[in-house]
Amino acid sequence: MKKICFVLIAACVLFGCEDTKTSTSDTKESQKTETPKTVKKPTKEVKKQPKKEVKITSKNVLDYMIEYGKNNPERKVRIVTDFGDIDIELYNETPYHRANFIMLAKRKYFDGTQFHRVVKDFVIQGGNSDGWNIAKKRRAIGRYLLPPDTKKGFKHDRGVISMPSGEINNAYKLASPYEFFIVQKKGGTHHLNGGYTAFGKVFAGMDVVDEIANQPTDKGEWPKANIMILRVEVLD
């Protein structure tokens, strides 16, 4: 019996006996549970609110036009009409009027207005309409007048775009900012020099101006058929 025990002990020494106990470290590892990863919720995209346009008044008009002119230096525009396109280059030397026209074009004021006054061999006048939507646009932009800028040497030659006075009996000839006229008369309308601000000139499309000027009108010089300004595009 002693011999058998000795053999068993010797076998354990030589080959090692497997420990049937589970180590403390192994037990702890098996008990560990994987911590779930934190899932980040997608960040909700905050939509930027469109910049609110400042309403123009008689008090802030000059500051507004100076700042707008700096940020919007374009000079060329295209008046798209039922009869074709009229391309105009605006004068840098009349900064308020240039900025004003560019601003109105970019805010799409002229879209859907008309050439509401047509005088053959004189002028065609646009930028107005009896439509409710045009009046609504005016209210949104503001009520203001532009000061005259008539001493820059520009004359009312054929093709010149100019601005009518805001009020008939206005001693300072403040210009109505929403309307304009284009001189159609050959040789120009120089009796208007000094009284109205010439702020640009047609460089393409005078044939369109002539065609519009030839349309029949009533006694009030309003065209018998609407002559629409579809839009005014800023080119450069």
Secondary structure, 3 states (H helix, E strand, C coil): CHHHHHHHHHHHHHHCCCCCCCCHHHHHHHHCCCCCCCCCCCCCCCCCCCCCCCCECCCCHHHHHHHHHHHCCCCEEEEEECCEEEEEEECCCCHHHHHHHHHHHHCCCCCCEEEEEEECCCEEEEEECCCHHHHHHHHHHECCCECCCCCCCCCCCCCEEEECECCCCCCCCCECCCCEEEECCCCCCHHHECCEEEEEEEEECHHHHHHHHCCCECCCCCECCCCEEEEEEECC
